[in-house]
Amino acid sequence: MSETSGEHERTMAFAEIAFGQIKALRQPASPRNYEVWYTYASGYNPSLNQTINETLARNGTLNDADLEQVYTSFISSTRFTDKLDNVGSRVMDEINQVMAMMDAAAGSASTYTESLNTVTDKLGSSKDRDSLRAIVESLVATANEMKESNQALEQRLNASKEEINQLQENLEVVRNESLTDPLTSLANRKHFDESLTQAIADSVERSEPLSLVMTDIDHFKNFNDTWGHLTGDQVLRLVAISMKQNVKGQDIAARYGGKEFAVILPNTVLRSALTVADHIRRAVMSKELMKRSTGQNLGRVTISLGCATARKGDTAQSLIARADACLYAAKRNGRNRVICETDPEFAAGTEAKVA
């Protein structure tokens, strides 16, 4: 009883620290934020604590993008690892059971061979009908036992095949989850980073163009502060839906982090990337947002977008940097627009930074 009471007090202390941090930093008390701060309070994940402490020391707070990054890096990834470990353990159990069954079958086959050898010897020395009948009956009984053993092994192998097929499907589900942003169902940052690196390599190998679109929601912080975290999530989903509706084939739409999104466009020249980006912008702007709890019309959301095309010698970082610079040129020039690296607005911004 005292052990249970001690565990209760200990975990309640962690909970109080977690809620205290949320209150002190004036963050939404969402399940995600609570889990981040509870893990921080428990001290079970030193890397998470170090990252949070460094961010607090640098910025004095953790914004929504920081919390999302911490959650993705240190908590959700652990869950996927646990799922993979669980499925892997089940696969090994299944394999061990099949191997044990096959060992037993091999033993039965060896016994059957010995029985056949014995019967062969007896047949050679048999002198009368009764002893011959006994030998034949023994042979039939042994053959039936072997038949039953083989049937049991066949059934077990079929069952194992079905189980392993199911586990393979489970692994594919876990893999997809590990590459998907849970809020928007777009590719997550990990998937984006891996895909962009591969897309650049493919672009060089095939001598094909590659374009990248970076996107940011206009005035999202004000919107989030005014209408609340849940409505902010609704805005993120709205943008994600608009992106899904305007990409196809090998295109990859991703949540880059916080309120930023990205689209990788393989085999796409800059002009075509601009068309895709503007279709996404118009799709977002065309939707009126309603507050689910009250039905109140919250108006329309706009986004700013930047486009860049891969150049010779580009890395993922350099391509992202140019597309991001175009995005912020769009922000500087009034928002709700698309700017690419050949636009005069982008060039003016670059010259201003150099100067």
C-alpha positions as CSV (number, residue, x, y, z in Angstrom):
1,M,0.0,0.0,0.0
2,S,2.8,2.4,0.9
3,E,4.6,1.6,-2.4
4,T,1.4,2.5,-4.3
5,S,1.0,5.7,-2.3
6,G,4.6,6.7,-3.0
7,E,4.2,6.1,-6.7
8,H,1.0,8.3,-6.6
9,E,2.8,11.2,-4.9
10,R,5.8,10.9,-7.2
11,T,3.8,11.0,-10.4
12,M,1.6,13.8,-9.1
13,A,4.7,15.8,-8.4
14,F,5.8,15.4,-12.0
15,A,2.3,16.4,-13.1
16,E,2.4,19.6,-11.0
17,I,5.8,20.5,-12.5
18,A,4.5,19.9,-16.0
19,F,1.4,22.1,-15.5
20,G,3.5,24.7,-13.7
21,Q,5.8,25.0,-16.8
22,I,2.7,25.2,-19.1
23,K,1.2,28.0,-16.9
24,A,4.5,29.9,-16.6
25,L,5.1,29.9,-20.4
26,R,1.4,30.5,-21.1
27,Q,1.2,27.6,-23.4
28,P,-2.0,25.6,-24.3
29,A,-2.6,22.7,-21.9
30,S,-2.9,20.3,-24.8
31,P,-2.0,16.6,-24.4
32,R,1.1,17.0,-26.5
33,N,2.4,19.9,-24.4
34,Y,1.6,18.1,-21.2
35,E,3.4,15.0,-22.4
36,V,6.5,17.0,-23.3
37,W,6.6,18.8,-19.9
38,Y,5.8,15.6,-17.9
39,T,8.7,13.8,-19.6
40,Y,10.9,16.9,-18.8
41,A,9.8,16.8,-15.2
42,S,10.5,13.1,-14.8
43,G,14.0,13.4,-16.2
44,Y,13.6,10.1,-18.0
45,N,15.0,11.5,-21.3
46,P,18.2,13.5,-20.7
47,S,18.4,14.5,-24.4
48,L,14.9,16.0,-24.3
49,N,15.8,18.0,-21.1
50,Q,19.0,19.3,-22.7
51,T,17.3,20.5,-25.8
52,I,14.6,22.2,-23.8
53,N,17.1,23.9,-21.5
54,E,19.2,25.1,-24.4
55,T,16.2,26.5,-26.2
56,L,15.0,28.3,-23.0
57,A,18.4,29.7,-22.4
58,R,18.6,31.0,-26.0
59,N,15.0,32.2,-26.5
60,G,13.5,32.5,-23.0
61,T,10.6,30.4,-24.1
62,L,9.4,27.5,-26.3
63,N,7.1,28.4,-29.1
64,D,4.7,26.0,-30.8
65,A,7.3,25.0,-33.4
66,D,9.9,24.2,-30.7
67,L,7.4,22.0,-28.8
68,E,6.4,20.2,-32.0
69,Q,10.1,19.6,-32.8
70,V,10.8,18.3,-29.3
71,Y,7.7,16.0,-29.4
72,T,8.6,14.6,-32.8
73,S,12.3,14.1,-32.0
74,F,12.1,12.6,-28.5
75,I,8.6,11.3,-27.8
76,S,6.7,10.2,-31.0
77,S,9.9,8.6,-32.4
78,T,10.2,6.5,-29.2
79,R,6.7,5.3,-29.7
80,F,7.4,4.1,-33.2
81,T,10.5,2.4,-32.0
82,D,8.5,0.6,-29.3
83,K,6.0,-0.5,-32.0
84,L,8.8,-1.8,-34.2
85,D,10.3,-3.7,-31.3
86,N,6.9,-5.2,-30.5
87,V,6.3,-6.4,-34.1
88,G,9.9,-7.6,-34.4
89,S,9.5,-9.6,-31.2
90,R,6.4,-11.2,-32.5
91,V,8.1,-12.1,-35.8
92,M,11.0,-13.7,-33.9
93,D,8.5,-15.7,-31.7
94,E,6.7,-16.9,-34.8
95,I,10.0,-18.0,-36.4
96,N,11.1,-19.8,-33.3
97,Q,7.8,-21.7,-33.1
98,V,8.1,-22.7,-36.8
99,M,11.8,-23.8,-36.3
100,A,10.7,-25.9,-33.2
101,M,8.0,-27.5,-35.3
102,M,10.4,-28.3,-38.1
103,D,12.9,-29.8,-35.6
104,A,10.1,-32.0,-34.3
105,A,9.2,-32.9,-37.9
106,A,12.9,-33.7,-38.7
107,G,13.0,-36.0,-35.6
108,S,9.8,-37.7,-36.7
109,A,11.3,-38.3,-40.2
110,S,14.4,-39.7,-38.6
111,T,12.3,-42.1,-36.5
112,Y,10.3,-43.0,-39.5
113,T,13.5,-43.9,-41.5
114,E,14.7,-46.1,-38.6
115,S,11.3,-47.8,-38.5
116,L,11.5,-48.5,-42.2
117,N,15.0,-49.9,-41.8
118,T,13.8,-52.2,-39.0
119,V,10.8,-53.3,-41.0
120,T,13.1,-54.1,-44.0
121,D,15.2,-56.3,-41.8
122,K,12.2,-58.1,-40.4
123,L,10.7,-58.6,-43.9
124,G,13.9,-60.3,-44.9
125,S,13.7,-62.8,-42.0
126,S,10.0,-63.3,-42.0
127,K,8.9,-67.0,-42.4
128,D,5.1,-67.0,-41.9
129,R,2.0,-65.1,-42.8
130,D,1.2,-63.9,-39.3
131,S,4.6,-62.3,-38.8
132,L,4.4,-60.7,-42.2
133,R,0.9,-59.3,-41.4
134,A,2.3,-57.8,-38.1
135,I,5.1,-56.2,-40.0
136,V,2.8,-54.6,-42.6
137,E,0.4,-53.4,-39.9
138,S,3.3,-51.8,-38.0
139,L,4.5,-50.1,-41.3
140,V,0.9,-48.8,-42.0
141,A,0.7,-47.4,-38.4
142,T,4.1,-45.7,-38.7
143,A,3.1,-44.2,-42.1
144,N,-0.1,-42.8,-40.6
145,E,1.8,-41.2,-37.8
146,M,4.1,-39.6,-40.3
147,K,1.1,-38.4,-42.4
148,E,-0.5,-36.8,-39.3
149,S,2.8,-35.2,-38.4
150,N,3.2,-33.8,-41.9
151,Q,-0.4,-32.5,-41.9
152,A,0.1,-30.7,-38.5
153,L,3.3,-29.2,-39.8
154,E,1.6,-28.0,-43.0
155,Q,-1.3,-26.4,-41.0
156,R,1.2,-24.7,-38.7
157,L,3.2,-23.4,-41.6
158,N,0.1,-22.0,-43.3
159,A,-0.9,-20.4,-40.0
160,S,2.6,-18.9,-39.7
161,K,2.5,-17.6,-43.2
162,E,-0.8,-15.8,-42.5
163,E,0.6,-14.4,-39.2
164,I,3.8,-13.2,-40.8
165,N,1.9,-11.6,-43.7
166,Q,-0.2,-9.7,-41.1
167,L,3.0,-8.7,-39.2
168,Q,4.4,-7.4,-42.5
169,E,1.3,-5.3,-43.0
170,N,1.7,-4.0,-39.4
171,L,5.3,-3.1,-40.1
172,E,4.2,-1.1,-43.2
173,V,1.6,0.7,-41.1
174,V,4.2,1.6,-38.4
175,R,6.6,2.7,-41.1
176,N,4.0,5.0,-42.7
177,E,3.2,6.4,-39.3
178,S,6.9,7.1,-38.6
179,L,7.0,9.2,-41.8
180,T,3.6,11.0,-41.4
181,D,2.8,14.1,-39.5
182,P,-0.1,13.0,-37.1
183,L,-2.0,16.4,-37.3
184,T,-2.0,17.0,-41.0
185,S,-1.4,13.5,-42.4
186,L,1.3,15.0,-44.7
187,A,4.9,13.7,-44.8
188,N,6.7,14.7,-41.6
189,R,10.1,16.5,-41.4
190,K,12.0,13.2,-41.3
191,H,10.3,12.0,-44.5
192,F,10.8,15.4,-46.1
193,D,14.6,15.5,-45.3
194,E,15.1,12.0,-46.6
195,S,13.0,12.6,-49.7
196,L,14.6,15.9,-50.7
197,T,18.1,14.4,-50.4
198,Q,17.1,11.5,-52.6
199,A,15.2,13.8,-55.1
200,I,18.4,15.9,-55.6
201,A,20.4,12.8,-56.2
202,D,17.9,11.5,-58.7
203,S,17.7,14.9,-60.4
204,V,21.5,14.8,-61.0
205,E,21.5,11.2,-62.1
206,R,18.7,11.6,-64.6
207,S,19.5,15.2,-65.7
208,E,15.9,16.2,-64.7
209,P,14.8,19.5,-63.1
210,L,13.7,19.6,-59.5
211,S,11.8,22.4,-57.8
212,L,11.0,23.1,-54.2
213,V,8.1,25.2,-52.7
214,M,8.3,26.5,-49.2
215,T,5.0,27.7,-47.6
216,D,4.1,29.7,-44.4
217,I,0.7,30.6,-43.0
218,D,0.2,34.4,-42.8
219,H,-0.4,35.9,-39.4
220,F,-0.8,32.5,-37.9
221,K,0.4,33.5,-34.4
222,N,-2.2,36.2,-34.1
223,F,-4.9,33.8,-35.4
224,N,-3.8,31.1,-32.9
225,D,-3.7,33.6,-30.0
226,T,-7.1,35.0,-30.9
227,W,-9.1,31.8,-31.5
228,G,-7.1,29.2,-29.6
229,H,-4.9,26.2,-30.2
230,L,-7.6,23.8,-31.5
231,T,-8.7,26.3,-34.1
232,G,-5.1,26.8,-35.0
233,D,-4.9,23.1,-35.7
234,Q,-7.9,23.4,-37.9
235,V,-6.0,26.0,-40.0
236,L,-3.0,23.7,-40.3
237,R,-5.3,20.9,-41.6
238,L,-7.0,23.3,-44.0
239,V,-3.6,24.2,-45.6
240,A,-2.7,20.5,-45.7
241,I,-5.9,19.6,-47.5
242,S,-5.3,22.3,-50.1
243,M,-1.8,21.0,-50.7
244,K,-2.9,17.4,-51.1
245,Q,-5.5,18.5,-53.7
246,N,-2.8,20.2,-55.8
247,V,0.0,17.7,-55.8
248,K,0.2,14.4,-57.7
249,G,2.4,11.6,-58.8
250,Q,5.9,11.8,-57.3
251,D,5.3,15.2,-55.7
252,I,5.7,15.1,-51.9
253,A,3.8,17.6,-49.7
254,A,5.2,17.8,-46.1
255,R,4.8,19.7,-42.9
256,Y,8.2,21.3,-42.5
257,G,7.6,22.4,-38.9
258,G,5.2,24.5,-36.9
259,K,3.3,26.6,-39.5
260,E,5.7,25.9,-42.4
261,F,5.0,23.5,-45.2
262,A,7.0,22.3,-48.2
263,V,6.4,20.6,-51.6
264,I,9.1,18.6,-53.4
265,L,8.4,18.7,-57.1
266,P,10.6,16.1,-59.0
267,N,11.0,16.6,-62.8
268,T,9.4,20.1,-62.6
269,V,10.7,23.3,-64.0
270,L,10.4,26.6,-62.1
271,R,7.4,27.9,-64.2
272,S,5.4,24.7,-63.5
273,A,6.3,24.9,-59.8
274,L,5.0,28.5,-59.7
275,T,1.7,27.2,-61.2
276,V,1.4,24.5,-58.5
277,A,2.3,27.0,-55.8
278,D,-0.4,29.5,-57.0
279,H,-3.0,26.8,-57.2
280,I,-2.3,25.9,-53.5
281,R,-2.4,29.6,-52.5
282,R,-5.8,30.1,-54.3
283,A,-7.2,26.9,-52.8
284,V,-6.3,28.0,-49.3
285,M,-7.7,31.5,-49.8
286,S,-11.0,30.2,-51.3
287,K,-11.9,28.3,-48.1
288,E,-13.9,30.0,-45.3
289,L,-12.9,28.8,-41.9
290,M,-15.7,28.0,-39.3
291,K,-15.2,27.6,-35.6
292,R,-16.5,24.1,-34.9
293,S,-17.7,24.7,-31.4
294,T,-19.8,27.8,-32.3
295,G,-20.2,27.7,-36.0
296,Q,-18.8,31.2,-36.1
297,N,-17.3,32.4,-39.4
298,L,-13.6,33.2,-38.9
299,G,-12.9,34.5,-42.3
300,R,-10.2,33.3,-44.7
301,V,-6.6,32.2,-44.3
302,T,-3.8,33.2,-46.6
303,I,-0.4,31.8,-47.2
304,S,2.9,33.0,-48.6
305,L,5.1,30.8,-50.8
306,G,8.6,30.7,-52.2
307,C,9.8,28.6,-55.2
308,A,13.4,27.6,-56.1
309,T,14.9,25.2,-58.6
310,A,17.9,23.0,-58.0
311,R,21.2,24.1,-59.4
312,K,24.4,22.2,-60.1
313,G,26.1,21.5,-56.8
314,D,23.0,22.1,-54.7
315,T,22.6,20.3,-51.4
316,A,19.2,20.0,-49.6
317,Q,20.3,22.8,-47.3
318,S,21.2,25.2,-50.1
319,L,18.0,24.5,-52.0
320,I,15.9,25.0,-48.9
321,A,17.7,28.2,-48.1
322,R,16.8,29.7,-51.5
323,A,13.2,28.6,-51.4
324,D,12.9,30.0,-47.9
325,A,14.5,33.3,-48.9
326,C,11.8,33.5,-51.7
327,L,9.2,32.8,-49.1
328,Y,10.3,35.6,-46.9
329,A,10.4,37.9,-49.9
330,A,6.8,37.1,-50.4
331,K,6.2,38.0,-46.7
332,R,8.0,41.3,-47.1
333,N,6.1,42.2,-50.2
334,G,2.6,41.9,-48.7
335,R,2.0,38.2,-48.1
336,N,-0.6,36.0,-49.9
337,R,1.6,35.7,-52.9
338,V,4.2,33.4,-54.6
339,I,7.7,34.6,-55.3
340,C,10.5,32.7,-57.0
341,E,14.3,33.3,-57.3
342,T,14.0,35.0,-60.7
343,D,11.5,37.6,-59.4
344,P,12.8,41.2,-58.9
345,E,11.4,41.2,-55.4
346,F,13.7,38.3,-54.5
347,A,16.7,40.0,-56.0
348,A,15.9,43.3,-54.2
349,G,15.8,41.4,-50.9
350,T,19.1,39.7,-51.6
351,E,20.8,43.0,-52.5
352,A,19.4,44.6,-49.3
353,K,20.8,41.8,-47.2
354,V,24.2,42.1,-48.9
355,A,24.2,45.8,-48.4
